[in-house]
Amino acid sequence: MQCPLSGCFFFSPSVIFFIVAALSLGLGLLSILKPERSILLYQKIMKYFNWKVEPIDPARELRGTRTLGGWLTVLAVLLGMVTLLKF
């Protein structure tokens, strides 16, 4: 089955998947290593849309951010591996 993105861009769809995997890996590692910065990044993005976001329980928020960052990192690595093997 051919990738539906192959006719839309002048470069290979694998480049798009690698870019998404690299950005996801970077965001996942940021969330694992520096969860405070990841939370601040989210707050800045929401502030742009006129929303004020504050964690109710900061310790729990840090644990959750680290956990989800770990899952995002795993998914990014898997996406990179699938891209290497399938394209």
LUMZAGU-94861 format. One line per field, with one value per residue (C-alpha): x, y, z; residue number from 1. Coordinates in Angstrom, 2 decimals, decimal comma. Last residue first. Layout:
east = X; ...
north = Y; ...
up = Z; ...
pos = NUM; ...
This chain:
east = 10,26; 9,04; 12,04; 13,46; 10,04; 9,03; 12,17; 11,59; 7,96; 9,05; 11,57; 8,89; 6,42; 8,96; 9,78; 6,09; 5,60; 8,48; 7,20; 3,80; 5,42; 7,59; 4,62; 2,48; 5,13; 5,59; 1,81; 1,53; 4,13; 2,46; -1,04; -3,66; -1,55; -2,07; -3,36; -4,41; -6,02; -5,84; -4,77; -1,17; -1,41; -2,10; 1,21; 3,04; 1,46; 2,47; 6,06; 6,03; 4,88; 7,71; 10,17; 9,07; 9,28; 13,00; 14,53; 11,42; 9,32; 12,30; 13,06; 9,50; 9,56; 12,82; 11,63; 8,38; 10,24; 12,56; 9,70; 7,67; 10,72; 11,45; 7,84; 7,96; 11,26; 9,77; 7,11; 9,82; 10,32; 8,36; 5,22; 1,58; 1,91; 3,75; 1,43; -1,11; 1,56; 1,37; 0,00
north = 3,31; 0,47; -0,40; 3,07; 4,64; 1,84; 2,48; 6,23; 5,72; 3,27; 5,79; 8,49; 6,15; 5,33; 9,03; 9,91; 7,20; 8,55; 12,11; 10,87; 9,49; 12,56; 14,89; 12,78; 12,82; 16,60; 17,18; 15,02; 17,15; 20,37; 19,43; 21,80; 22,63; 26,09; 27,00; 30,52; 30,63; 33,62; 31,60; 32,82; 31,96; 28,35; 28,17; 29,78; 27,34; 24,38; 25,61; 26,14; 22,53; 21,29; 23,48; 22,01; 18,49; 18,88; 15,47; 13,44; 16,17; 17,50; 13,95; 13,56; 16,93; 16,08; 12,60; 14,00; 16,58; 13,88; 11,46; 14,16; 15,13; 11,47; 10,92; 13,91; 12,74; 9,26; 10,88; 11,48; 14,95; 17,02; 16,78; 15,82; 12,72; 10,61; 11,61; 8,87; 6,20; 3,37; 0,00
up = 4,04; 6,26; 8,43; 9,05; 9,51; 11,87; 13,93; 14,09; 15,07; 17,78; 19,13; 19,19; 20,92; 23,65; 24,12; 24,35; 26,96; 29,01; 28,70; 29,90; 33,04; 33,64; 33,19; 35,52; 38,23; 37,88; 38,00; 41,12; 42,86; 41,69; 42,97; 41,54; 38,49; 37,01; 33,55; 32,57; 29,15; 26,79; 23,72; 24,06; 27,76; 26,73; 24,87; 27,78; 30,26; 28,08; 27,92; 31,69; 32,18; 29,96; 31,81; 35,15; 33,70; 33,04; 32,29; 31,47; 29,85; 27,90; 26,76; 25,51; 23,75; 22,00; 21,04; 19,71; 17,63; 16,27; 15,53; 13,76; 11,68; 10,93; 9,85; 7,52; 6,03; 5,53; 3,37; 0,74; -0,67; -3,21; -1,14; -1,68; -3,86; -1,28; 1,57; 0,82; 1,53; -0,99; 0,00
pos = 87; 86; 85; 84; 83; 82; 81; 80; 79; 78; 77; 76; 75; 74; 73; 72; 71; 70; 69; 68; 67; 66; 65; 64; 63; 62; 61; 60; 59; 58; 57; 56; 55; 54; 53; 52; 51; 50; 49; 48; 47; 46; 45; 44; 43; 42; 41; 40; 39; 38; 37; 36; 35; 34; 33; 32; 31; 30; 29; 28; 27; 26; 25; 24; 23; 22; 21; 20; 19; 18; 17; 16; 15; 14; 13; 12; 11; 10; 9; 8; 7; 6; 5; 4; 3; 2; 1
